Amino acid sequence: MNVDEPFDCLPEEGTDRTRVMPGDLLHYAEAWDAQALEAFRHYDKVDQPLAHLIRPEFHEKVNIAARNHLLVDSIRAIYFDRSSMTAAK
């Protein structure tokens, strides 16, 4: 999600995007948060064979999203601002 360089991709259904850009995470955060929240609506209704891979410190956040239909963190929270590395040098 935190790509350094743009790269070309095949468009997915519902989009005509053919290029992934370093700022996409910030640009699309609102839409991607909404998609994640919609998926969490079904979390407790279908088998979750990969649930054991969720690290323990994230269990409560997953439960809140699934049961309360609320994201505790936006996908923006994982954005890494590389300009801060340049400034620190």
C-alpha positions in Angstrom: 0.0 0.0 0.0 2.9 2.4 0.6 4.5 2.1 -2.8 7.7 4.1 -3.6 7.3 4.3 -7.3 4.2 4.4 -9.6 3.4 1.2 -11.5 1.0 0.1 -14.2 -1.8 -2.3 -13.4 -4.9 -3.9 -15.0 -8.1 -2.0 -14.1 -10.4 -3.8 -11.7 -14.1 -4.0 -12.1 -15.7 -0.7 -11.4 -12.6 1.4 -12.1 -10.6 2.5 -15.1 -7.4 3.1 -13.1 -4.3 1.6 -14.8 -1.6 3.2 -12.6 -0.9 2.8 -8.9 0.6 5.9 -7.4 2.5 6.5 -4.1 -0.3 8.9 -2.8 -3.2 6.5 -3.6 -3.5 5.4 0.0 -4.3 9.0 1.1 -6.3 9.8 -2.1 -8.6 6.8 -1.8 -8.7 6.3 2.0 -12.3 7.4 2.3 -13.6 5.1 -0.4 -11.4 2.2 0.8 -12.5 2.7 4.4 -16.1 2.5 3.3 -15.4 -0.7 1.3 -13.7 -2.3 4.3 -16.6 -1.3 6.6 -19.1 -2.9 4.2 -17.0 -6.1 4.2 -16.9 -6.2 8.0 -20.8 -6.2 8.0 -20.5 -9.8 6.9 -17.6 -10.9 9.1 -19.7 -12.7 11.7 -22.0 -14.2 9.1 -19.5 -16.2 7.1 -16.7 -18.6 8.0 -13.4 -16.9 8.6 -10.7 -19.6 8.0 -7.9 -17.0 8.2 -9.1 -15.4 11.4 -6.3 -17.1 13.3 -3.9 -14.9 11.4 -5.2 -11.7 13.0 -2.7 -10.6 15.6 -4.2 -10.5 19.1 -3.7 -6.7 19.5 -6.1 -6.2 16.5 -8.9 -8.6 17.7 -10.9 -5.8 19.5 -10.7 -3.5 16.4 -12.0 -6.3 14.2 -14.8 -7.0 16.6 -15.8 -3.3 16.8 -15.8 -3.1 13.0 -17.9 -6.2 12.7 -20.4 -5.7 15.5 -20.6 -1.9 15.7 -20.0 -1.1 12.1 -17.3 1.4 13.0 -13.7 1.5 11.9 -11.4 2.4 14.8 -8.6 3.4 12.4 -8.7 4.6 8.9 -6.5 3.0 6.3 -4.7 6.4 6.5 -3.2 5.1 9.7 -0.8 2.9 7.8 0.4 5.6 5.4 4.2 6.1 5.7 5.3 9.6 4.8 8.7 9.2 3.2 9.4 12.9 3.3 9.9 12.6 7.0 12.9 10.3 6.4 14.5 12.9 4.1 14.0 15.7 6.7 15.5 13.6 9.4 18.8 13.1 7.6 
